[in-house]
Amino acid sequence: MTVYIEYVFIDNFVIDLLLLLTAFKITGKTVSRVRLIVCSLSGAVFALIYPLITENVFITTAAKILFGLFLAFIAAKFSCFKDYAAFTAVFLGLTFFVGGAIIGVFSLFGLDYSAEYSIGLMILPVYIALAAIKRLITFFYRKKDLSGLITDAEIVCGGKSVKIKGFFDTGNGLYADFSPVIVVKKSAVSPLLNIAFMKNLKRISLSTAVGTDKKISFKPDAVVIYSGGKKNIFNNVRVCVVNGGFSGYDAILHPALMEKENEGKIAL
């Protein structure tokens, strides 16, 4: 029985620690090690004593919620009630979510909650569930950040044109013969390749994470960037063609093309 109590204490200490760290990560709150340890220890102690209060499920559930509110209150310093409410909502939401994850995993594998080994295994589904949440939130935040830099564009060459989605990369400082270079996946400009390969064909060096490689490029008649309902037209741009694709867009645009020009005006 002593081992059982130790398992429960350690298990809940680690789970509360993970829940608080994830809540801090999501809400952007500064982590205080002292508060973190105190809250995790308090949560572990509460997990030991709350089953002794009563067997009434409504009372124990209410006790859990009230203790969660208290735990969130002492976990960090809050500038206002709204700040506290946001952190509390995230913390309680995560708590109920991982509770469901534990039930789901234990039911799926037919594990006995009362077994000592099962209590020790509870940390695993909690860790996996919280890691998945953090990855998902990071993905959506990144997607939201990128969305402001993704725009509609058009490449015109030899009387033909293709419309693409372009991403403005401020780190793209590539020039060729004093022309800014945009990097476009081959499938996006395939209708233009027969025309493009007949003129202005040139190999340029393209540096990537795996090294530097020579890539085919061509100079179209114009690159059109759509911004706020206006067309910003640039006629001094070189297009570098690559086989690989990009996630969510077709091309990496040069920051020089972010300049605001009047509709129909030839820039650069």
Secondary structure, 3 states (H helix, E strand, C coil): CHHHHHHHHHHHHHHHHHHHHHHHHHHCCCCCHHHHHHHHHHHHHHHHHHHHCCCCHHHHHHHHHHHHHHHHHHHCCCCCHHHHHHHHHHHHHHHHHHHHHHHHHHHHHCCCCCCHHHHHHCHHHHHHHHHHHHHHHHHHHHHHHHHCCEEEEEEEECCEEEEEEEEECCCCCCEECCEEEEEEEHHHHHHHHHHHCCCCCEEEEEEECCEEEEEEEECCCEEEEEECCEEEEECCCEEEEECCCCCCCCEEECHHHHCCCCCCCEEC
